[in-house]
Amino acid sequence: MNKASCAVCLLVSSTLAVCQQPALSDNFVGTWQLNANKSSRSGVERESIQIDFQGGQYKFVCDRLGENGTELNWWFQTDMKGECVILTGVDGKPMSGTSCVTRLSPRKFVNDTKIIHEEYQVSSDGRQLINHTKFKLEYAPGKRLPEVKLVFDRVLKDGSALTH
């Protein structure tokens, strides 16, 4: 193999390695915990979102407890390019919902489904993930649920929340 071929191989290998890793400024990865005191009343008592990057995909693991006692635990994987993916319960069974996540910037992504439009943005200091949810479906003619704002605090490795 000549020097030019080696250089091309190194360039391709380096490019593939970089494409498989999140951007250095990627602030989504981590565990996020709902801060109910800073959030709109939404019927959610407790929620956490864990975002990991694995093999070129983002894996979201969500754990939610509703005020009515209903607990939902699900996960999905996405490349954050807008393709809709089916949610999977932690029991391994497919759920009826989907997530259609598109990354807009290093600090912002949206989940745009038939039912909701969620916009997520990491604060400039990286301590909070703020979600604005708009409901698309009407629950009665001409009536939609109000927009909800959920504030999630980043959870540190020791399990404590990083709050303002």
DRENTORKOL-3810 file (N, C-alpha, C; in nm, 4 decimals):
REM DRENTORKOL-3810
@n.u->0.0839; n.v->-0.1167; n.w->0.0000; ca.u->0.0000; ca.v->0.0000; ca.w->0.0000; c.u->0.0892; c.v->0.1240; c.w->0.0000
@n.u->0.0612; n.v->0.2195; n.w->-0.0888; ca.u->0.1436; ca.v->0.3401; ca.w->-0.0943; c.u->0.0953; c.v->0.4446; c.w->0.0067
@n.u->0.1717; n.v->0.5526; n.w->0.0188; ca.u->0.1404; ca.v->0.6559; ca.w->0.1183; c.u->0.0050; c.v->0.7210; c.w->0.0931
@n.u->-0.0296; n.v->0.7424; n.w->-0.0331; ca.u->-0.1578; ca.v->0.8051; ca.w->-0.0661; c.u->-0.2733; c.v->0.7146; c.w->-0.0225
@n.u->-0.2619; n.v->0.5850; n.w->-0.0472; ca.u->-0.3661; ca.v->0.4906; ca.w->-0.0064; c.u->-0.3792; c.v->0.4880; c.w->0.1448
@n.u->-0.2656; n.v->0.4885; n.w->0.2153; ca.u->-0.2675; ca.v->0.4904; ca.w->0.3625; c.u->-0.3368; c.v->0.6159; c.w->0.4133
@n.u->-0.3068; n.v->0.7300; n.w->0.3501; ca.u->-0.3665; ca.v->0.8566; ca.w->0.3927; c.u->-0.5178; c.v->0.8526; c.w->0.3729
@n.u->-0.5636; n.v->0.7977; n.w->0.2587; ca.u->-0.7074; ca.v->0.7869; ca.w->0.2320; c.u->-0.7731; c.v->0.6944; c.w->0.3345
@n.u->-0.7099; n.v->0.5805; n.w->0.3650; ca.u->-0.7634; ca.v->0.4861; ca.w->0.4643; c.u->-0.7751; c.v->0.5522; c.w->0.6010
@n.u->-0.6720; n.v->0.6266; n.w->0.6396; ca.u->-0.6751; ca.v->0.6959; ca.w->0.7681; c.u->-0.7860; c.v->0.8004; c.w->0.7716
@n.u->-0.8013; n.v->0.8739; n.w->0.6620; ca.u->-0.9047; ca.v->0.9761; ca.w->0.6549; c.u->-1.0432; c.v->0.9128; c.w->0.6657
@n.u->-1.0673; n.v->0.8049; n.w->0.5927; ca.u->-1.1964; ca.v->0.7363; ca.w->0.5972; c.u->-1.2220; c.v->0.6804; c.w->0.7361
@n.u->-1.1215; n.v->0.6168; n.w->0.7951; ca.u->-1.1365; ca.v->0.5612; ca.w->0.9303; c.u->-1.1664; c.v->0.6705; c.w->1.0314
@n.u->-1.0965; n.v->0.7822; n.w->1.0220; ca.u->-1.1192; ca.v->0.8933; ca.w->1.1137; c.u->-1.2583; c.v->0.9508; c.w->1.0959
@n.u->-1.3015; n.v->0.9653; n.w->0.9708; ca.u->-1.4348; ca.v->1.0189; ca.w->0.9430; c.u->-1.5422; c.v->0.9276; c.w->0.9991
@n.u->-1.5275; n.v->0.7967; n.w->0.9799; ca.u->-1.6254; ca.v->0.7021; ca.w->1.0338; c.u->-1.6299; c.v->0.7082; c.w->1.1852
@n.u->-1.5164; n.v->0.7191; n.w->1.2479; ca.u->-1.5118; ca.v->0.7261; ca.w->1.3941; c.u->-1.5802; c.v->0.8529; c.w->1.4440
@n.u->-1.5567; n.v->0.9646; n.w->1.3777; ca.u->-1.6186; ca.v->1.0904; ca.w->1.4175; c.u->-1.7691; c.v->1.0850; c.w->1.3966
@n.u->-1.8149; n.v->1.0242; n.w->1.2875; ca.u->-1.9581; ca.v->1.0158; ca.w->1.2589; c.u->-2.0308; c.v->0.9286; c.w->1.3601
@n.u->-1.9623; n.v->0.8385; n.w->1.4263; ca.u->-2.0250; ca.v->0.7495; ca.w->1.5232; c.u->-2.0315; c.v->0.8102; c.w->1.6632
@n.u->-1.9711; n.v->0.9279; n.w->1.6826; ca.u->-1.9692; ca.v->0.9895; ca.w->1.8139; c.u->-2.0509; c.v->1.1177; c.w->1.8114
@n.u->-2.1143; n.v->1.1510; n.w->1.9262; ca.u->-2.1875; ca.v->1.2766; ca.w->1.9297; c.u->-2.0907; c.v->1.3941; c.w->1.9200
@n.u->-2.1415; n.v->1.5062; n.w->1.8743; ca.u->-2.0595; ca.v->1.6259; ca.w->1.8643; c.u->-2.0075; c.v->1.6640; c.w->2.0026
@n.u->-1.8912; n.v->1.7257; n.w->2.0068; ca.u->-1.8324; ca.v->1.7650; ca.w->2.1343; c.u->-1.9249; c.v->1.8578; c.w->2.2125
@n.u->-2.0038; n.v->1.9378; n.w->2.1434; ca.u->-2.0930; ca.v->2.0311; ca.w->2.2110; c.u->-2.2306; c.v->1.9689; c.w->2.2388
@n.u->-2.2436; n.v->1.8373; n.w->2.2233; ca.u->-2.3697; ca.v->1.7688; ca.w->2.2464; c.u->-2.3998; c.v->1.7679; c.w->2.3956
@n.u->-2.5040; n.v->1.8372; n.w->2.4328; ca.u->-2.5390; ca.v->1.8488; ca.w->2.5738; c.u->-2.6588; c.v->1.7635; c.w->2.6131
@n.u->-2.7137; n.v->1.6842; n.w->2.5204; ca.u->-2.8322; ca.v->1.6040; ca.w->2.5497; c.u->-2.7998; c.v->1.4834; c.w->2.6365
@n.u->-2.6835; n.v->1.4249; n.w->2.6136; ca.u->-2.6471; ca.v->1.2998; ca.w->2.6794; c.u->-2.6412; c.v->1.3197; c.w->2.8304
@n.u->-2.7082; n.v->1.2326; n.w->2.9024; ca.u->-2.7117; ca.v->1.2377; ca.w->3.0483; c.u->-2.8475; c.v->1.2002; c.w->3.1002
@n.u->-2.8653; n.v->1.2169; n.w->3.2286; ca.u->-2.9934; ca.v->1.1878; ca.w->3.2933; c.u->-3.0560; c.v->1.3190; c.w->3.3374
@n.u->-3.1860; n.v->1.3308; n.w->3.3111; ca.u->-3.2612; ca.v->1.4525; ca.w->3.3397; c.u->-3.3801; c.v->1.4170; c.w->3.4282
@n.u->-3.4050; n.v->1.4981; n.w->3.5297; ca.u->-3.5126; ca.v->1.4731; ca.w->3.6253; c.u->-3.6074; c.v->1.5927; c.w->3.6277
@n.u->-3.7376; n.v->1.5658; n.w->3.6200; ca.u->-3.8376; ca.v->1.6721; ca.w->3.6203; c.u->-3.8283; c.v->1.7553; c.w->3.7483
@n.u->-3.8272; n.v->1.8859; n.w->3.7314; ca.u->-3.8350; ca.v->1.9795; ca.w->3.8430; c.u->-3.9783; c.v->2.0322; c.w->3.8427
@n.u->-4.0650; n.v->1.9681; n.w->3.9219; ca.u->-4.2075; ca.v->2.0021; ca.w->3.9228; c.u->-4.2320; c.v->2.1460; c.w->3.9672
@n.u->-4.1457; n.v->2.2003; n.w->4.0527; ca.u->-4.1629; ca.v->2.3374; ca.w->4.1013; c.u->-4.1438; c.v->2.4420; c.w->3.9917
@n.u->-4.0688; n.v->2.4090; n.w->3.8878; ca.u->-4.0429; ca.v->2.5035; ca.w->3.7789; c.u->-4.1241; c.v->2.4714; c.w->3.6536
@n.u->-4.2072; n.v->2.3672; n.w->3.6612; ca.u->-4.2819; ca.v->2.3198; ca.w->3.5449; c.u->-4.4301; c.v->2.3541; c.w->3.5551
@n.u->-4.4968; n.v->2.3569; n.w->3.4382; ca.u->-4.6417; ca.v->2.3725; ca.w->3.4357; c.u->-4.7056; c.v->2.2488; c.w->3.4970
@n.u->-4.8222; n.v->2.2675; n.w->3.5526; ca.u->-4.8970; ca.v->2.1512; ca.w->3.6010; c.u->-4.9390; c.v->2.0710; c.w->3.4776
@n.u->-4.8970; n.v->1.9455; n.w->3.4728; ca.u->-4.9180; ca.v->1.8672; ca.w->3.3512; c.u->-4.9785; c.v->1.7301; c.w->3.3764
@n.u->-5.0076; n.v->1.6983; n.w->3.5009; ca.u->-5.0567; ca.v->1.5651; ca.w->3.5326; c.u->-4.9438; c.v->1.4662; c.w->3.5581
@n.u->-4.8195; n.v->1.5156; n.w->3.5535; ca.u->-4.7029; ca.v->1.4307; ca.w->3.5769; c.u->-4.6494; c.v->1.4606; c.w->3.7165
@n.u->-4.6378; n.v->1.3566; n.w->3.7972; ca.u->-4.5845; ca.v->1.3729; ca.w->3.9325; c.u->-4.4327; c.v->1.3609; c.w->3.9341
@n.u->-4.3816; n.v->1.2663; n.w->3.8550; ca.u->-4.2376; ca.v->1.2407; ca.w->3.8519; c.u->-4.2021; c.v->1.1945; c.w->3.7106
@n.u->-4.0873; n.v->1.2417; n.w->3.6609; ca.u->-4.0410; ca.v->1.1960; ca.w->3.5297; c.u->-3.8902; c.v->1.2088; c.w->3.5221
@n.u->-3.8286; n.v->1.1120; n.w->3.4580; ca.u->-3.6856; ca.v->1.1211; ca.w->3.4272; c.u->-3.6642; c.v->1.0750; c.w->3.2842
@n.u->-3.5631; n.v->1.1324; n.w->3.2236; ca.u->-3.5238; ca.v->1.0972; ca.w->3.0870; c.u->-3.3740; c.v->1.0719; c.w->3.0893
@n.u->-3.3349; n.v->0.9558; n.w->3.0411; ca.u->-3.1923; ca.v->0.9248; ca.w->3.0280; c.u->-3.1611; c.v->0.9181; c.w->2.8798
@n.u->-3.0609; n.v->0.9929; n.w->2.8367; ca.u->-3.0211; ca.v->0.9954; ca.w->2.6959; c.u->-2.8767; c.v->0.9490; c.w->2.6863
@n.u->-2.8565; n.v->0.8421; n.w->2.6095; ca.u->-2.7230; ca.v->0.7868; ca.w->2.5861; c.u->-2.6956; c.v->0.7863; c.w->2.4373
@n.u->-2.5690; n.v->0.7850; n.w->2.4007; ca.u->-2.5287; ca.v->0.7747; ca.w->2.2610; c.u->-2.4589; c.v->0.6407; c.w->2.2431
@n.u->-2.5140; n.v->0.5561; n.w->2.1539; ca.u->-2.4597; ca.v->0.4219; ca.w->2.1318; c.u->-2.4622; c.v->0.3894; c.w->1.9835
@n.u->-2.3478; n.v->0.3602; n.w->1.9270; ca.u->-2.3408; ca.v->0.3147; ca.w->1.7885; c.u->-2.4069; c.v->0.4050; c.w->1.6869
@n.u->-2.3905; n.v->0.5343; n.w->1.7020; ca.u->-2.4481; ca.v->0.6285; ca.w->1.6062; c.u->-2.5940; c.v->0.6609; c.w->1.6326
@n.u->-2.6508; n.v->0.6090; n.w->1.7393; ca.u->-2.7910; ca.v->0.6308; ca.w->1.7745; c.u->-2.8023; c.v->0.6878; c.w->1.9159
@n.u->-2.9034; n.v->0.7683; n.w->1.9367; ca.u->-2.9355; ca.v->0.8177; ca.w->2.0700; c.u->-3.0426; c.v->0.7252; c.w->2.1276
@n.u->-3.0194; n.v->0.6789; n.w->2.2492; ca.u->-3.1176; ca.v->0.5951; ca.w->2.3177; c.u->-3.1793; c.v->0.6774; c.w->2.4300
@n.u->-3.3113; n.v->0.6904; n.w->2.4255; ca.u->-3.3879; ca.v->0.7609; ca.w->2.5263; c.u->-3.4575; c.v->0.6568; c.w->2.6134
@n.u->-3.4416; n.v->0.6677; n.w->2.7439; ca.u->-3.5127; ca.v->0.5819; ca.w->2.8387; c.u->-3.5940; c.v->0.6753; c.w->2.9271
@n.u->-3.7250; n.v->0.6572; n.w->2.9266; ca.u->-3.8150; ca.v->0.7481; ca.w->2.9970; c.u->-3.8918; c.v->0.6743; c.w->3.1057
@n.u->-3.9070; n.v->0.7411; n.w->3.2187; ca.u->-3.9768; ca.v->0.6868; ca.w->3.3344; c.u->-4.0695; c.v->0.7964; c.w->3.3846
@n.u->-4.2010; n.v->0.7697; n.w->3.3832; ca.u->-4.2981; ca.v->0.8736; ca.w->3.4193; c.u->-4.4035; c.v->0.8174; c.w->3.5142
@n.u->-4.4355; n.v->0.8951; n.w->3.6171; ca.u->-4.5435; ca.v->0.8624; ca.w->3.7092; c.u->-4.6443; c.v->0.9754; c.w->3.7026
@n.u->-4.7656; n.v->0.9415; n.w->3.6620; ca.u->-4.8720; ca.v->1.0411; ca.w->3.6542; c.u->-4.9323; c.v->1.0690; c.w->3.7909
@n.u->-4.9974; n.v->1.1847; n.w->3.8041; ca.u->-5.0633; ca.v->1.2198; ca.w->3.9296; c.u->-5.1716; c.v->1.1197; c.w->3.9671
@n.u->-5.2237; n.v->1.0480; n.w->3.8658; ca.u->-5.3272; ca.v->0.9478; ca.w->3.8913; c.u->-5.2688; c.v->0.8110; c.w->3.9280
@n.u->-5.1371; n.v->0.8023; n.w->3.9423; ca.u->-5.0729; ca.v->0.6764; ca.w->3.9813; c.u->-5.0288; c.v->0.5882; c.w->3.8661
@n.u->-5.0572; n.v->0.6296; n.w->3.7425; ca.u->-5.0170; ca.v->0.5508; ca.w->3.6262; c.u->-4.8674; c.v->0.5667; c.w->3.6015
@n.u->-4.7973; n.v->0.4539; n.w->3.5949; ca.u->-4.6540; ca.v->0.4569; ca.w->3.5696; c.u->-4.6276; c.v->0.4074; c.w->3.4283
@n.u->-4.5477; n.v->0.4836; n.w->3.3541; ca.u->-4.5075; ca.v->0.4463; ca.w->3.2185; c.u->-4.3560; c.v->0.4445; c.w->3.2119
@n.u->-4.3021; n.v->0.3379; n.w->3.1547; ca.u->-4.1576; ca.v->0.3242; ca.w->3.1359; c.u->-4.1350; c.v->0.2756; c.w->2.9934
@n.u->-4.0601; n.v->0.3519; n.w->2.9156; ca.u->-4.0379; ca.v->0.3150; ca.w->2.7768; c.u->-3.9017; c.v->0.3634; c.w->2.7303
@n.u->-3.8635; n.v->0.3149; n.w->2.6118; ca.u->-3.7379; ca.v->0.3578; ca.w->2.5503; c.u->-3.7551; c.v->0.3571; c.w->2.3994
@n.u->-3.6640; n.v->0.4277; n.w->2.3325; ca.u->-3.6557; ca.v->0.4257; ca.w->2.1865; c.u->-3.5164; c.v->0.4695; c.w->2.1460
@n.u->-3.4796; n.v->0.4332; n.w->2.0236; ca.u->-3.3507; ca.v->0.4757; ca.w->1.9666; c.u->-3.3775; c.v->0.5545; c.w->1.8408
@n.u->-3.2973; n.v->0.6578; n.w->1.8199; ca.u->-3.3155; ca.v->0.7456; ca.w->1.7052; c.u->-3.1812; c.v->0.8027; c.w->1.6607
@n.u->-3.1726; n.v->0.8346; n.w->1.5323; ca.u->-3.0544; ca.v->0.9046; ca.w->1.4831; c.u->-3.0780; c.v->1.0566; c.w->1.4861
@n.u->-3.1943; n.v->1.0968; n.w->1.5329; ca.u->-3.2346; ca.v->1.2376; ca.w->1.5453; c.u->-3.2427; c.v->1.3077; c.w->1.4088
@n.u->-3.2851; n.v->1.2320; n.w->1.3074; ca.u->-3.2988; ca.v->1.2912; ca.w->1.1739; c.u->-3.4444; c.v->1.2953; c.w->1.1287
@n.u->-3.5391; n.v->1.2772; n.w->1.2235; ca.u->-3.6807; ca.v->1.2938; ca.w->1.1931; c.u->-3.7599; c.v->1.1676; c.w->1.1676
@n.u->-3.6936; n.v->1.0557; n.w->1.1473; ca.u->-3.7663; ca.v->0.9315; ca.w->1.1222; c.u->-3.8448; c.v->0.8918; c.w->1.2470
@n.u->-3.9704; n.v->0.8514; n.w->1.2285; ca.u->-4.0531; ca.v->0.8089; ca.w->1.3406; c.u->-4.0150; c.v->0.6668; c.w->1.3811
@n.u->-4.0002; n.v->0.6458; n.w->1.5112; ca.u->-3.9662; ca.v->0.5148; ca.w->1.5660; c.u->-4.0704; c.v->0.4768; c.w->1.6703
@n.u->-4.0964; n.v->0.3484; n.w->1.6804; ca.u->-4.1961; ca.v->0.2980; ca.w->1.7751; c.u->-4.1357; c.v->0.2923; c.w->1.9144
@n.u->-4.2141; n.v->0.3346; n.w->2.0127; ca.u->-4.1723; ca.v->0.3268; ca.w->2.1519; c.u->-4.1803; c.v->0.1819; c.w->2.1974
@n.u->-4.0883; n.v->0.1431; n.w->2.2836; ca.u->-4.0850; ca.v->0.0072; ca.w->2.3369; c.u->-4.0930; c.v->0.0151; c.w->2.4885
@n.u->-4.1822; n.v->-0.0625; n.w->2.5481; ca.u->-4.1908; ca.v->-0.0680; ca.w->2.6931; c.u->-4.0654; c.v->-0.1323; c.w->2.7486
@n.u->-4.0330; n.v->-0.1036; n.w->2.8748; ca.u->-3.9136; ca.v->-0.1642; ca.w->2.9325; c.u->-3.9289; c.v->-0.3156; c.w->2.9442
@n.u->-4.0527; n.v->-0.3645; n.w->2.9280; ca.u->-4.0763; ca.v->-0.5089; ca.w->2.9263; c.u->-4.0444; c.v->-0.5702; c.w->2.7898
@n.u->-4.0035; n.v->-0.4851; n.w->2.6939; ca.u->-3.9669; ca.v->-0.5325; ca.w->2.5607; c.u->-4.0808; c.v->-0.5348; c.w->2.4610
@n.u->-4.2020; n.v->-0.5029; n.w->2.5042; ca.u->-4.3181; ca.v->-0.5042; ca.w->2.4147; c.u->-4.3352; c.v->-0.3679; c.w->2.3482
@n.u->-4.3668; n.v->-0.3688; n.w->2.2170; ca.u->-4.3895; ca.v->-0.2411; ca.w->2.1479; c.u->-4.5110; c.v->-0.1695; c.w->2.2060
@n.u->-4.5041; n.v->-0.0389; n.w->2.2090; ca.u->-4.6159; ca.v->0.0433; ca.w->2.2558; c.u->-4.6836; c.v->0.1055; c.w->2.1340
@n.u->-4.7970; n.v->0.1704; n.w->2.1540; ca.u->-4.8704; ca.v->0.2272; ca.w->2.0406; c.u->-4.8151; c.v->0.3622; c.w->1.9964
@n.u->-4.7322; n.v->0.4262; n.w->2.0784; ca.u->-4.6811; ca.v->0.5583; ca.w->2.0449; c.u->-4.5549; c.v->0.5566; c.w->1.9616
@n.u->-4.5253; n.v->0.6723; n.w->1.9038; ca.u->-4.4020; ca.v->0.6898; ca.w->1.8276; c.u->-4.3324; c.v->0.8177; c.w->1.8728
@n.u->-4.2050; n.v->0.8267; n.w->1.8410; ca.u->-4.1288; ca.v->0.9496; ca.w->1.8565; c.u->-4.0636; c.v->0.9798; c.w->1.7224
@n.u->-4.0681; n.v->1.1058; n.w->1.6844; ca.u->-4.0118; ca.v->1.1509; ca.w->1.5564; c.u->-3.9170; c.v->1.2675; c.w->1.5877
@n.u->-3.7962; n.v->1.2340; n.w->1.6282; ca.u->-3.7015; ca.v->1.3324; ca.w->1.6814; c.u->-3.6109; c.v->1.3868; c.w->1.5711
@n.u->-3.6006; n.v->1.5189; n.w->1.5667; ca.u->-3.5106; ca.v->1.5875; ca.w->1.4741; c.u->-3.4219; c.v->1.6816; c.w->1.5537
@n.u->-3.2932; n.v->1.6664; n.w->1.5355; ca.u->-3.1969; ca.v->1.7550; ca.w->1.6005; c.u->-3.1898; c.v->1.8846; c.w->1.5208
@n.u->-3.2078; n.v->1.9977; n.w->1.5885; ca.u->-3.2038; ca.v->2.1272; ca.w->1.5218; c.u->-3.0713; c.v->2.1991; c.w->1.5415
@n.u->-3.0066; n.v->2.1732; n.w->1.6541; ca.u->-2.8790; ca.v->2.2371; ca.w->1.6851; c.u->-2.8128; c.v->2.1559; c.w->1.7961
@n.u->-2.6912; n.v->2.1927; n.w->1.8365; ca.u->-2.6261; ca.v->2.1190; ca.w->1.9455; c.u->-2.7031; c.v->2.1233; c.w->2.0774
@n.u->-2.7938; n.v->2.2189; n.w->2.0935; ca.u->-2.8693; ca.v->2.2313; ca.w->2.2182; c.u->-3.0197; c.v->2.2132; c.w->2.2019
@n.u->-3.0668; n.v->2.1823; n.w->2.0820; ca.u->-3.2113; ca.v->2.1831; ca.w->2.0592; c.u->-3.2547; c.v->2.0685; c.w->1.9685
@n.u->-3.3657; n.v->2.0021; n.w->2.0064; ca.u->-3.4284; ca.v->1.9032; ca.w->1.9194; c.u->-3.5791; c.v->1.9091; c.w->1.9371
@n.u->-3.6511; n.v->1.8545; n.w->1.8397; ca.u->-3.7972; ca.v->1.8478; ca.w->1.8466; c.u->-3.8414; c.v->1.7033; c.w->1.8306
@n.u->-3.9557; n.v->1.6744; n.w->1.8901; ca.u->-4.0262; ca.v->1.5480; ca.w->1.8706; c.u->-4.1621; c.v->1.5864; c.w->1.8152
@n.u->-4.1844; n.v->1.5598; n.w->1.6862; ca.u->-4.3045; ca.v->1.6052; ca.w->1.6170; c.u->-4.3838; c.v->1.4833; c.w->1.5705
@n.u->-4.4918; n.v->1.4510; n.w->1.6431; ca.u->-4.5750; ca.v->1.3357; ca.w->1.6095; c.u->-4.7123; c.v->1.3842; c.w->1.5634
@n.u->-4.8033; n.v->1.2915; n.w->1.5387; ca.u->-4.9398; ca.v->1.3282; ca.w->1.4992; c.u->-5.0160; c.v->1.3923; c.w->1.6148
@n.u->-4.9736; n.v->1.3646; n.w->1.7370; ca.u->-5.0469; ca.v->1.4087; ca.w->1.8551; c.u->-4.9870; c.v->1.5333; c.w->1.9194
@n.u->-4.8536; n.v->1.5403; n.w->1.9247; ca.u->-4.7865; ca.v->1.6502; ca.w->1.9952; c.u->-4.6682; c.v->1.7049; c.w->1.9156
@n.u->-4.6301; n.v->1.8262; n.w->1.9519; ca.u->-4.5059; ca.v->1.8858; ca.w->1.9030; c.u->-4.4302; c.v->1.9274; c.w->2.0286
@n.u->-4.3176; n.v->1.8610; n.w->2.0540; ca.u->-4.2353; ca.v->1.8911; ca.w->2.1707; c.u->-4.1048; c.v->1.9533; c.w->2.1241
@n.u->-4.0684; n.v->2.0628; n.w->2.1876; ca.u->-3.9401; ca.v->2.1262; ca.w->2.1605; c.u->-3.8571; c.v->2.1185; c.w->2.2880
@n.u->-3.7370; n.v->2.0631; n.w->2.2752; ca.u->-3.6455; ca.v->2.0486; ca.w->2.3883; c.u->-3.5234; c.v->2.1361; c.w->2.3638
@n.u->-3.4808; n.v->2.2078; n.w->2.4684; ca.u->-3.3600; ca.v->2.2883; ca.w->2.4567; c.u->-3.2817; c.v->2.2824; c.w->2.5876
@n.u->-3.1516; n.v->2.2563; n.w->2.5734; ca.u->-3.0619; ca.v->2.2567; ca.w->2.6885; c.u->-3.0237; c.v->2.4020; c.w->2.7167
@n.u->-3.0295; n.v->2.4410; n.w->2.8439; ca.u->-2.9932; ca.v->2.5774; ca.w->2.8824; c.u->-2.8468; c.v->2.6042; c.w->2.8487
@n.u->-2.8117; n.v->2.7311; n.w->2.8391; ca.u->-2.6753; ca.v->2.7674; ca.w->2.7995; c.u->-2.5704; c.v->2.7165; c.w->2.8982
@n.u->-2.6074; n.v->2.6997; n.w->3.0257; ca.u->-2.5120; ca.v->2.6468; ca.w->3.1237; c.u->-2.5149; c.v->2.4941; c.w->3.1330
@n.u->-2.6043; n.v->2.4286; n.w->3.0540; ca.u->-2.6109; ca.v->2.2829; ca.w->3.0499; c.u->-2.6779; c.v->2.2186; c.w->3.1686
@n.u->-2.7378; n.v->2.2976; n.w->3.2565; ca.u->-2.7976; ca.v->2.2432; ca.w->3.3788; c.u->-2.9422; c.v->2.1992; c.w->3.3620
@n.u->-3.0125; n.v->2.2556; n.w->3.2620; ca.u->-3.1536; ca.v->2.2244; ca.w->3.2460; c.u->-3.1873; c.v->2.1874; c.w->3.1024
@n.u->-3.2854; n.v->2.1006; n.w->3.0894; ca.u->-3.3447; ca.v->2.0638; ca.w->2.9618; c.u->-3.4896; c.v->2.1113; c.w->2.9703
@n.u->-3.5257; n.v->2.2058; n.w->2.8857; ca.u->-3.6585; ca.v->2.2657; ca.w->2.8918; c.u->-3.7411; c.v->2.2151; c.w->2.7746
@n.u->-3.8615; n.v->2.1678; n.w->2.8068; ca.u->-3.9529; ca.v->2.1102; ca.w->2.7084; c.u->-4.0766; c.v->2.1979; c.w->2.6987
@n.u->-4.1106; n.v->2.2368; n.w->2.5760; ca.u->-4.2368; ca.v->2.3055; ca.w->2.5485; c.u->-4.3195; c.v->2.2095; c.w->2.4642
@n.u->-4.4366; n.v->2.1703; n.w->2.5161; ca.u->-4.5228; ca.v->2.0746; ca.w->2.4462; c.u->-4.6504; c.v->2.1435; c.w->2.4019
@n.u->-4.6811; n.v->2.1292; n.w->2.2717; ca.u->-4.8073; ca.v->2.1766; ca.w->2.2163; c.u->-4.8850; c.v->2.0540; c.w->2.1704
@n.u->-5.0122; n.v->2.0500; n.w->2.2058; ca.u->-5.0976; ca.v->1.9373; ca.w->2.1686; c.u->-5.1679; c.v->1.9693; c.w->2.0373
@n.u->-5.1652; n.v->1.8738; n.w->1.9440; ca.u->-5.2213; ca.v->1.8958; ca.w->1.8112; c.u->-5.3684; c.v->1.8565; c.w->1.8015
@n.u->-5.4097; n.v->1.7568; n.w->1.8784; ca.u->-5.5465; ca.v->1.7069; ca.w->1.8694; c.u->-5.6396; c.v->1.7857; c.w->1.9600
@n.u->-5.7634; n.v->1.7975; n.w->1.9172; ca.u->-5.8650; ca.v->1.8651; ca.w->1.9972; c.u->-5.9343; c.v->1.7627; c.w->2.0864
@n.u->-5.9592; n.v->1.7976; n.w->2.2124; ca.u->-6.0336; ca.v->1.7082; ca.w->2.3014; c.u->-6.1831; c.v->1.7359; c.w->2.2933
@n.u->-6.2191; n.v->1.8504; n.w->2.2377; ca.u->-6.3566; ca.v->1.8886; ca.w->2.2070; c.u->-6.3480; c.v->1.9818; c.w->2.0870
@n.u->-6.4551; n.v->1.9982; n.w->2.0104; ca.u->-6.4487; ca.v->2.0853; ca.w->1.8923; c.u->-6.3927; c.v->2.2239; c.w->1.9258
@n.u->-6.2815; n.v->2.2562; n.w->1.8612; ca.u->-6.2184; ca.v->2.3867; ca.w->1.8794; c.u->-6.1371; c.v->2.4027; c.w->2.0068
@n.u->-6.1201; n.v->2.2932; n.w->2.0835; ca.u->-6.0483; ca.v->2.3046; ca.w->2.2108; c.u->-5.9305; c.v->2.2081; c.w->2.2161
@n.u->-5.8156; n.v->2.2646; n.w->2.2501; ca.u->-5.6930; ca.v->2.1858; ca.w->2.2687; c.u->-5.6432; c.v->2.2070; c.w->2.4108
@n.u->-5.5671; n.v->2.1117; n.w->2.4586; ca.u->-5.5032; ca.v->2.1286; ca.w->2.5879; c.u->-5.4048; c.v->2.2444; c.w->2.5781
@n.u->-5.3826; n.v->2.3169; n.w->2.6886; ca.u->-5.2875; ca.v->2.4288; ca.w->2.6841; c.u->-5.1440; c.v->2.3797; c.w->2.6691
@n.u->-5.0586; n.v->2.4669; n.w->2.6171; ca.u->-4.9163; ca.v->2.4349; ca.w->2.6055; c.u->-4.8590; c.v->2.4090; c.w->2.7443
@n.u->-4.7687; n.v->2.3122; n.w->2.7515; ca.u->-4.7069; ca.v->2.2739; ca.w->2.8777; c.u->-4.5572; c.v->2.3019; c.w->2.8695
@n.u->-4.5025; n.v->2.3534; n.w->2.9795; ca.u->-4.3579; ca.v->2.3728; ca.w->2.9904; c.u->-4.3079; c.v->2.2820; c.w->3.1023
@n.u->-4.2147; n.v->2.1936; n.w->3.0687; ca.u->-4.1536; ca.v->2.1054; ca.w->3.1668; c.u->-4.0055; c.v->2.1395; c.w->3.1766
@n.u->-3.9568; n.v->2.1513; n.w->3.2983; ca.u->-3.8164; ca.v->2.1819; ca.w->3.3226; c.u->-3.7519; c.v->2.0600; c.w->3.3879
@n.u->-3.6471; n.v->2.0112; n.w->3.3260; ca.u->-3.5724; ca.v->1.8963; ca.w->3.3770; c.u->-3.4346; c.v->1.9435; c.w->3.4214
@n.u->-3.3938; n.v->1.9005; n.w->3.5396; ca.u->-3.2603; ca.v->1.9304; ca.w->3.5888; c.u->-3.1669; c.v->1.8154; c.w->3.5551
@n.u->-3.0438; n.v->1.8489; n.w->3.5193; ca.u->-2.9428; ca.v->1.7459; ca.w->3.4926; c.u->-2.9101; c.v->1.6753; c.w->3.6240
@n.u->-2.9008; n.v->1.5430; n.w->3.6185; ca.u->-2.8663; ca.v->1.4628; ca.w->3.7355; c.u->-2.7175; c.v->1.4316; c.w->3.7294
@n.u->-2.6494; n.v->1.4573; n.w->3.8388; ca.u->-2.5062; ca.v->1.4281; ca.w->3.8468; c.u->-2.4833; c.v->1.2795; c.w->3.8682
@n.u->-2.3621; n.v->1.2356; n.w->3.8484; ca.u->-2.3292; ca.v->1.0935; ca.w->3.8632; c.u->-2.3582; c.v->1.0400; c.w->4.0025
@n.u->-2.3555; n.v->1.1277; n.w->4.1042; ca.u->-2.3856; ca.v->1.0827; ca.w->4.2406; c.u->-2.5366; c.v->1.0754; c.w->4.2676
@n.u->-2.6180; n.v->1.1085; n.w->4.1653; ca.u->-2.7636; ca.v->1.0999; ca.w->4.1780; c.u->-2.8311; c.v->1.2292; c.w->4.2182
@n.u->-2.7553; n.v->1.3311; n.w->4.2531; ca.u->-2.8159; ca.v->1.4582; ca.w->4.2915; c.u->-2.8473; c.v->1.5405; c.w->4.1671
@n.u->-2.9524; n.v->1.6216; n.w->4.1787; ca.u->-2.9916; ca.v->1.7068; ca.w->4.0663; c.u->-2.9092; c.v->1.8348; c.w->4.0679
@n.u->-2.8722; n.v->1.8798; n.w->3.9493; ca.u->-2.7965; ca.v->2.0033; ca.w->3.9332; c.u->-2.8983; c.v->2.1133; c.w->3.9076
@n.u->-2.9325; n.v->2.1914; n.w->4.0093; ca.u->-3.0375; ca.v->2.2929; ca.w->3.9963; c.u->-2.9784; c.v->2.4325; c.w->4.0001
@n.u->-3.0592; n.v->2.5270; n.w->3.9567; ca.u->-3.0194; ca.v->2.6700; ca.w->3.9589; c.u->-3.0391; c.v->2.7260; c.w->4.0965
END
